Amino acid sequence: ASDALDPNPCDDPLVLDSLDLPGLVKFLRETKPTNVLCMVGQGLSELAGVPGPRSKAVTASVPGHTSVLDNGLFRQSPEHLYEYCKEIWPTGEKYKPTAAHHFLTLLHEKGMLRRVYTENLDSLEAVAGVPEEKIVAVHGNLSRAQTLSGVDVPPNLLYEAICKGPEAWKDLQEQRGGLVRPGIMFDGEGITGRFRDLRNDDCRACDLLIVMGTKLTSPFNMLVGRVPRLCPRVLISAEPVGLFPPTLRDQNSGGLFLKGGFTFAAPKAYRDVLIQEE
């Protein structure tokens, strides 16, 4: 027996007039969706020039570590993560939002945006003008700070202390009764509570899904398969990712294939649009 999967067993009609950019533009103009979900990833930050926490430029100062988001490293030598946070802090001066970030803001201004789910830590979505309540930072960002025991600290106080140097952030530690961490998830901590709290309702309400600049790693990628069956889905990427697995053996392989993923070339493709752009 074949183990091939059928991506569209319901034989649904085409959701768009055509599964391409003109079809998407026509859908936007005529349907005017008001619950657009956007999923964005590291590709947007890279376009803005923001270094990642695992990049060689960032980890060069911490031999033996592949990331500055190591909990043990932070507790022992917080200066490494603090320096990284100082580098990427969303002041809008060194790193500026890209056209993709401003597109998110445009969706909000047009009354179309329900939420932006972002894998990025730099808060450039907010710098571009997307309201904080419209942003879900899957791995956290710099809009919050707290002590290691969970006591909230105004993030501007942490930024000021980091900018002034070790003496200042040690004073802040003393004042707040513990080392103050930025609102970024350490490696192994998983996803934020905000992601868990909002994802189900947001996906149920979604009337257009737009995915940009992400490799669609787990658990972020679960959103793709959770939007309604007749909701159009758009991937803007240099290469296709998150594809529906062609066989049962592929459905848990991660990477290229994703259960509930995109079906651009499938015979029964009916709602997914691929726009190949850097």
Buried (B, 14 or more C-beta within 10 A) or exposed (E): EEEEBEBBEEEEEEBBEEBEEEBBEEBBEEEEBEBBBBBBBBBBBBBBEBBBBBBEEBBEEBEEBEBBBBBEBBEEBBBBBBEBBEBBBBEEEEBBBBEBBBBBBBBBEEEBBBBBBBBBBBBBBBBBBBEEEBBBBBBBBBBBBBBBEEEEBEBEBBBEBBEEEEEBBEEBBEEBEBBBBBBBBBBEEEBBEBBEEBBEEBBEBBBBBBBBBBBBBEEBBBBBBBBEEEBBBBBBBEEBBBBBBBEEEBBEEEEBBBBBBBBBEBEEBBBBBBEEEE
